[in-house]
Amino acid sequence: MTTVEVIPPVLPAFLDLGGTAVFALSGALLAARLKQTFVTCAFFALLTGVGGGSVRDALLGVPAFWLRDFWVLPVILGAALIAWFIPRKWWEGRWLEWADALGLAVFCTLGTAKALAFDVAPLAAIVLGIVTGCVGGIIRDVIAGVPSIIMRPELYVTAAALAAASCAVMILLGVPQTLSMAVAALAGFALRGAALIWSIELPSYSREV
């Protein structure tokens, strides 16, 4: 009986570690805004940086991606140190949100492509892509006791879903994996960017009983 070797997609190091750093920094900055200790900053950085990917890998039944990558934890610790020592006013503005939007789009496509590589059903692969990009931040917000991104009408999870679904459709249609991930990430980033620029939001439920 022949065993088929599964080769998961791999991001360029600058995208992989850069996205992890941005997510980790957003977690550490939340702890800093809440005036927590450095230990809490580092914990939030870890949760946000690797939470989504860890949940995805647990569901796939494979070792968490960061356990075998020497650089992930140092990058997360570095993000926590930056958030702790640099004045919070330096982070005012939206540049961090734009970086987060890019990380979200890229990691959603990575999660989807990795799930498909493990022969996961298409819709489940899309869900795992969304999990990869969003769950770390959701866990962070729940622990911090602040409104989660899924409880706000802004287009965040929707952008993640667009990136993940686009990636899955293109791969299933036979488009090369790298090209599929790149185009899908661009689509997700564009939607999230449009939401940031024009404050696009989903309509809230308003039906009277």
C-alpha positions as a Markdown table, in Angstrom:
| # | Residue | x | y | z |
|---|---|---|---|---|
| 1 | Met | 0.0 | 0.0 | 0.0 |
| 2 | Thr | 1.5 | 3.4 | -1.1 |
| 3 | Thr | 1.5 | 6.2 | 1.5 |
| 4 | Val | 0.9 | 9.6 | 0.0 |
| 5 | Glu | 3.1 | 12.3 | 1.6 |
| 6 | Val | 1.2 | 15.5 | 2.5 |
| 7 | Ile | 3.1 | 18.6 | 1.7 |
| 8 | Pro | 1.5 | 21.6 | 3.4 |
| 9 | Pro | 1.9 | 25.1 | 1.9 |
| 10 | Val | 4.8 | 27.2 | 3.2 |
| 11 | Leu | 4.8 | 31.0 | 3.3 |
| 12 | Pro | 7.9 | 33.0 | 2.6 |
| 13 | Ala | 9.6 | 33.7 | 6.0 |
| 14 | Phe | 9.0 | 37.4 | 5.9 |
| 15 | Leu | 5.3 | 36.9 | 5.5 |
| 16 | Asp | 5.0 | 34.1 | 8.0 |
| 17 | Leu | 6.9 | 35.7 | 10.8 |
| 18 | Gly | 5.8 | 39.2 | 9.8 |
| 19 | Gly | 2.1 | 38.2 | 10.1 |
| 20 | Thr | 2.8 | 36.4 | 13.4 |
| 21 | Ala | 4.5 | 39.5 | 14.7 |
| 22 | Val | 1.6 | 41.8 | 13.8 |
| 23 | Phe | -1.0 | 39.5 | 15.4 |
| 24 | Ala | 1.2 | 39.1 | 18.5 |
| 25 | Leu | 1.7 | 42.9 | 18.7 |
| 26 | Ser | -2.0 | 43.5 | 18.6 |
| 27 | Gly | -2.5 | 41.1 | 21.5 |
| 28 | Ala | 0.3 | 42.7 | 23.6 |
| 29 | Leu | -1.0 | 46.2 | 22.9 |
| 30 | Leu | -4.4 | 45.2 | 24.2 |
| 31 | Ala | -2.9 | 44.0 | 27.4 |
| 32 | Ala | -0.9 | 47.3 | 27.6 |
| 33 | Arg | -4.0 | 49.4 | 27.1 |
| 34 | Leu | -5.6 | 47.4 | 30.0 |
| 35 | Lys | -2.5 | 48.3 | 32.1 |
| 36 | Gln | -1.5 | 44.6 | 32.7 |
| 37 | Thr | 1.8 | 43.2 | 33.6 |
| 38 | Phe | 4.5 | 42.2 | 31.1 |
| 39 | Val | 3.6 | 38.5 | 31.7 |
| 40 | Thr | 0.1 | 39.2 | 30.6 |
| 41 | Cys | 1.4 | 41.2 | 27.6 |
| 42 | Ala | 3.5 | 38.2 | 26.6 |
| 43 | Phe | 0.6 | 35.8 | 27.1 |
| 44 | Phe | -1.7 | 37.8 | 25.0 |
| 45 | Ala | 0.9 | 38.1 | 22.3 |
| 46 | Leu | 1.3 | 34.3 | 22.3 |
| 47 | Leu | -2.5 | 33.7 | 22.2 |
| 48 | Thr | -3.0 | 36.1 | 19.3 |
| 49 | Gly | 0.1 | 35.2 | 17.4 |
| 50 | Val | -0.4 | 31.4 | 17.3 |
| 51 | Gly | -3.9 | 30.8 | 18.6 |
| 52 | Gly | -5.7 | 30.4 | 15.3 |
| 53 | Gly | -3.0 | 28.2 | 13.7 |
| 54 | Ser | -2.8 | 26.0 | 16.8 |
| 55 | Val | -6.6 | 25.4 | 16.8 |
| 56 | Arg | -6.4 | 24.6 | 13.1 |
| 57 | Asp | -3.5 | 22.1 | 13.6 |
| 58 | Ala | -5.2 | 20.5 | 16.5 |
| 59 | Leu | -8.3 | 19.9 | 14.3 |
| 60 | Leu | -6.1 | 18.5 | 11.6 |
| 61 | Gly | -4.4 | 16.2 | 14.0 |
| 62 | Val | -0.9 | 17.5 | 13.4 |
| 63 | Pro | 1.7 | 19.2 | 15.7 |
| 64 | Ala | 1.1 | 22.9 | 16.2 |
| 65 | Phe | 3.1 | 24.7 | 13.6 |
| 66 | Trp | 5.1 | 26.8 | 16.0 |
| 67 | Leu | 6.5 | 23.9 | 18.0 |
| 68 | Arg | 9.0 | 23.1 | 15.3 |
| 69 | Asp | 9.9 | 26.7 | 14.2 |
| 70 | Phe | 12.7 | 28.2 | 16.2 |
| 71 | Trp | 11.8 | 31.8 | 15.3 |
| 72 | Val | 8.1 | 32.0 | 16.2 |
| 73 | Leu | 8.4 | 32.3 | 20.0 |
| 74 | Pro | 11.3 | 34.8 | 19.8 |
| 75 | Val | 9.3 | 36.9 | 17.4 |
| 76 | Ile | 6.3 | 36.8 | 19.7 |
| 77 | Leu | 8.4 | 37.7 | 22.7 |
| 78 | Gly | 10.0 | 40.6 | 20.7 |
| 79 | Ala | 6.5 | 41.9 | 19.9 |
| 80 | Ala | 5.6 | 41.8 | 23.6 |
| 81 | Leu | 8.7 | 43.7 | 24.5 |
| 82 | Ile | 8.0 | 46.4 | 21.8 |
| 83 | Ala | 4.5 | 46.8 | 23.1 |
| 84 | Trp | 5.7 | 47.1 | 26.7 |
| 85 | Phe | 8.6 | 49.6 | 26.2 |
| 86 | Ile | 7.3 | 51.8 | 23.4 |
| 87 | Pro | 4.8 | 54.5 | 24.4 |
| 88 | Arg | 1.3 | 53.7 | 23.4 |
| 89 | Lys | 0.8 | 57.0 | 21.6 |
| 90 | Trp | 3.3 | 55.7 | 19.0 |
| 91 | Trp | 0.7 | 53.2 | 17.9 |
| 92 | Glu | -2.1 | 55.7 | 17.3 |
| 93 | Gly | -3.5 | 55.7 | 13.8 |
| 94 | Arg | -4.4 | 52.8 | 11.5 |
| 95 | Trp | -1.1 | 51.5 | 10.3 |
| 96 | Leu | -1.4 | 48.5 | 12.7 |
| 97 | Glu | -4.9 | 47.8 | 11.4 |
| 98 | Trp | -3.6 | 47.7 | 7.8 |
| 99 | Ala | -0.8 | 45.3 | 8.8 |
| 100 | Asp | -3.4 | 43.2 | 10.6 |
| 101 | Ala | -5.6 | 43.2 | 7.5 |
| 102 | Leu | -2.7 | 41.8 | 5.5 |
| 103 | Gly | -1.8 | 39.2 | 8.1 |
| 104 | Leu | -5.5 | 38.2 | 8.3 |
| 105 | Ala | -5.8 | 37.7 | 4.5 |
| 106 | Val | -2.5 | 35.8 | 4.2 |
| 107 | Phe | -3.1 | 33.4 | 7.1 |
| 108 | Cys | -6.7 | 32.6 | 6.1 |
| 109 | Thr | -5.4 | 31.5 | 2.7 |
| 110 | Leu | -2.6 | 29.5 | 4.3 |
| 111 | Gly | -5.0 | 27.8 | 6.7 |
| 112 | Thr | -7.4 | 26.9 | 3.8 |
| 113 | Ala | -4.6 | 25.6 | 1.6 |
| 114 | Lys | -3.1 | 23.5 | 4.4 |
| 115 | Ala | -6.5 | 22.0 | 5.2 |
| 116 | Leu | -7.0 | 21.0 | 1.6 |
| 117 | Ala | -3.6 | 19.5 | 1.5 |
| 118 | Phe | -4.7 | 17.2 | 4.3 |
| 119 | Asp | -7.8 | 16.2 | 2.2 |
| 120 | Val | -10.3 | 18.1 | 4.3 |
| 121 | Ala | -13.7 | 18.7 | 2.7 |
| 122 | Pro | -13.9 | 22.1 | 0.9 |
| 123 | Leu | -16.3 | 23.8 | 3.2 |
| 124 | Ala | -14.5 | 22.6 | 6.3 |
| 125 | Ala | -11.2 | 23.8 | 4.8 |
| 126 | Ile | -12.7 | 27.3 | 4.4 |
| 127 | Val | -13.8 | 27.2 | 8.0 |
| 128 | Leu | -10.3 | 26.2 | 9.1 |
| 129 | Gly | -8.9 | 29.1 | 7.0 |
| 130 | Ile | -11.2 | 31.5 | 8.9 |
| 131 | Val | -10.2 | 29.9 | 12.2 |
| 132 | Thr | -6.5 | 30.4 | 11.3 |
| 133 | Gly | -6.9 | 34.1 | 10.8 |
| 134 | Cys | -9.5 | 35.0 | 13.4 |
| 135 | Val | -9.6 | 32.6 | 16.4 |
| 136 | Gly | -6.4 | 33.9 | 18.1 |
| 137 | Gly | -7.9 | 37.4 | 18.3 |
| 138 | Ile | -11.3 | 36.1 | 19.5 |
| 139 | Ile | -9.7 | 34.1 | 22.3 |
| 140 | Arg | -7.7 | 37.2 | 23.3 |
| 141 | Asp | -10.8 | 39.4 | 23.5 |
| 142 | Val | -12.7 | 36.8 | 25.5 |
| 143 | Ile | -10.0 | 36.5 | 28.1 |
| 144 | Ala | -9.6 | 40.3 | 28.2 |
| 145 | Gly | -13.3 | 40.8 | 28.6 |
| 146 | Val | -13.7 | 43.2 | 25.7 |
| 147 | Pro | -16.1 | 43.0 | 22.8 |
| 148 | Ser | -14.9 | 40.4 | 20.3 |
| 149 | Ile | -14.4 | 41.2 | 16.6 |
| 150 | Ile | -17.3 | 38.8 | 15.8 |
| 151 | Met | -19.6 | 40.9 | 18.0 |
| 152 | Arg | -18.9 | 44.0 | 15.9 |
| 153 | Pro | -20.5 | 44.8 | 12.5 |
| 154 | Glu | -17.3 | 45.8 | 10.7 |
| 155 | Leu | -16.1 | 43.6 | 7.8 |
| 156 | Tyr | -13.4 | 41.4 | 9.5 |
| 157 | Val | -14.6 | 37.9 | 9.6 |
| 158 | Thr | -16.3 | 38.5 | 6.2 |
| 159 | Ala | -13.0 | 39.5 | 4.7 |
| 160 | Ala | -11.4 | 36.4 | 6.2 |
| 161 | Ala | -14.2 | 34.3 | 4.6 |
| 162 | Leu | -13.7 | 35.9 | 1.2 |
| 163 | Ala | -10.0 | 35.1 | 1.3 |
| 164 | Ala | -10.5 | 31.5 | 2.5 |
| 165 | Ala | -13.3 | 30.7 | 0.1 |
| 166 | Ser | -11.5 | 32.3 | -2.9 |
| 167 | Cys | -8.4 | 30.2 | -2.1 |
| 168 | Ala | -10.4 | 27.0 | -1.8 |
| 169 | Val | -12.3 | 27.5 | -5.1 |
| 170 | Met | -9.2 | 28.3 | -7.1 |
| 171 | Ile | -7.3 | 25.3 | -5.8 |
| 172 | Leu | -10.2 | 23.0 | -6.4 |
| 173 | Leu | -10.4 | 24.4 | -10.0 |
| 174 | Gly | -6.8 | 23.4 | -10.5 |
| 175 | Val | -5.1 | 26.8 | -10.2 |
| 176 | Pro | -1.6 | 26.5 | -8.8 |
| 177 | Gln | -1.5 | 26.7 | -5.0 |
| 178 | Thr | 0.8 | 29.7 | -4.8 |
| 179 | Leu | -1.2 | 31.7 | -7.3 |
| 180 | Ser | -4.5 | 30.8 | -5.6 |
| 181 | Met | -3.2 | 31.9 | -2.2 |
| 182 | Ala | -1.8 | 35.2 | -3.6 |
| 183 | Val | -5.0 | 36.1 | -5.5 |
| 184 | Ala | -7.2 | 35.1 | -2.6 |
| 185 | Ala | -5.1 | 37.0 | 0.0 |
| 186 | Leu | -5.3 | 40.1 | -2.3 |
| 187 | Ala | -9.1 | 39.8 | -2.4 |
| 188 | Gly | -9.5 | 39.5 | 1.4 |
| 189 | Phe | -7.1 | 42.3 | 2.0 |
| 190 | Ala | -8.9 | 44.6 | -0.5 |
| 191 | Leu | -12.3 | 43.9 | 1.2 |
| 192 | Arg | -10.8 | 44.6 | 4.7 |
| 193 | Gly | -9.1 | 47.7 | 3.4 |
| 194 | Ala | -12.3 | 49.0 | 1.8 |
| 195 | Ala | -14.0 | 48.5 | 5.2 |
| 196 | Leu | -11.3 | 50.5 | 6.9 |
| 197 | Ile | -11.4 | 53.3 | 4.4 |
| 198 | Trp | -15.2 | 53.6 | 4.0 |
| 199 | Ser | -16.3 | 52.2 | 7.4 |
| 200 | Ile | -18.3 | 49.4 | 5.6 |
| 201 | Glu | -20.3 | 47.4 | 8.0 |
| 202 | Leu | -22.8 | 44.5 | 7.9 |
| 203 | Pro | -26.4 | 45.3 | 8.7 |
| 204 | Ser | -27.4 | 44.4 | 12.3 |
| 205 | Tyr | -30.6 | 42.5 | 13.1 |
| 206 | Ser | -33.4 | 44.9 | 13.7 |
| 207 | Arg | -36.6 | 42.9 | 13.1 |
| 208 | Glu | -39.3 | 43.6 | 15.8 |
| 209 | Val | -41.0 | 40.5 | 17.3 |
